[in-house]
Amino acid sequence: MVKKENTPFDIFVKKVLEMSETLIQKKDLFTLWIRSGGSKSRGSYALGRLMGENRITRIARDIYFVGENMPDIYEIYWRVVGECIRLHSPSGGYIGSEKALEIWLQNYTIPQTLVIYTRDTNARIQLVSGHKIHFRTLVSGQKSSHKNAFYPIYKRSKKIHIPLGVYVPAKEIALLEALSLRRQGSGVYDALILQFLERYADSLEKEVFAEIIPLRYIRAINRLREFARDFGYEPLYKMTVDIIRQYGGGCFVKGK
């Protein structure tokens, strides 16, 4: 009996299944297909067949989960975020908006929309679960000629373990980012800000504020001054007044 020769698709399936329970990018699947003996023109067919046989599941644009039983998105969300950053912003990115502050408070719940600041990528990605990831470039204010502010902040970022390769900005910058937000009818997230200050007010570093304020967050540092004044964080209040006077570019500080 003549042994049946494996087709390129058979070889492709075997290679893909060796990566079970992982995330993989579309371009890497195409590479595996070519290395399995498939033709470039049949790459989309091969991926479609894998999906039809429930061997891979599309999670986001150009990102797939390998395996027949895809976990709940809540189990793999941060891995997906890391893969999206590697795909759409190879130069790196860090978490922005209020989520950065929440992560400093060990809150890893999944936001409906996650903001990732990057050097040169603007994109909106939607996961199959309906959750969104928005990539945004970060520029400085008018006084700094709208320069790209990504690297001064990125170098102050720290890597978090969920997953490896996702960064949050320094706690001082995460605080300013949250204070810069406006939500219609509710202002900034006062409770979140106060929770953060209860934990970190005494460890906030003037040096970090001083480096970033000339680029961005003038209004945010003023709001921080008001919070510190109104809720009795006297050392922090004095620090913010000092920073505004030295680095605020003429920003007016009213009385106490």
Number of C-alpha atoms within 10 A of each C-alpha: 3 4 5 6 7 9 12 17 17 11 16 24 19 12 16 19 15 11 13 16 15 16 20 21 18 18 13 12 21 20 14 18 25 17 14 18 13 19 13 13 9 13 19 14 11 21 21 13 15 18 16 11 11 14 20 27 21 18 19 21 14 15 22 22 23 23 19 15 13 19 12 9 16 10 10 16 21 19 18 21 20 18 21 20 23 16 17 18 19 13 12 22 30 23 23 23 20 23 23 27 28 19 16 19 15 9 11 14 12 13 12 10 16 21 20 28 28 26 21 17 20 15 12 13 17 14 17 13 13 11 16 17 21 16 26 18 16 21 17 18 17 10 12 14 10 13 13 17 20 19 14 12 20 20 10 16 20 15 13 13 10 15 16 11 18 23 23 25 24 21 23 20 25 24 25 26 21 22 26 21 14 11 8 7 6 8 11 17 14 13 9 17 19 15 14 17 20 11 11 14 16 11 11 17 14 14 10 15 21 17 13 20 23 19 23 24 20 20 16 19 23 24 17 21 23 17 19 21 17 12 11 11 17 13 12 22 21 14 17 25 21 15 21 23 14 14 18 24 13 9 13 11 14 7 4 10
